[in-house]
Amino acid sequence: MVKAKKDPAAPKRGLSSYFMYAKVHRETIKARIGKTKKSGEVIPVTEVIKAIAAEWKECSDKSEYEDMSAKDKERYARQLAQYNREGKFDVEE
């Protein structure tokens, strides 16, 4: 069985609410972790991801990120429909 190749020109899928949370908070969490490290020490990606996941688990109000995710999924649906009709899509921010 051969895996179908993805078109690099196709629109990117919408992000989940967790990834929206990570996108918003990554730099703040990374800075906070960086304060505990020695100057010039590299912050492992896994450490940042674990901190994001722990904060997401403790987050009581996820509705803001669920709304952002819903809007991004709507964007993806619009772009995908246009891509399927015309073979291209307009980039939205």
Secondary structure, 3 states (H helix, E strand, C coil): CCCCCCCCCCCCCCCCHHHHHHHHHHHHHHHHHHCCCCCCCCCCHHHHHHHHHHHHHHCCCCHHHHHHHHHHHHHHHHHHHHHHHHCCCCCCC
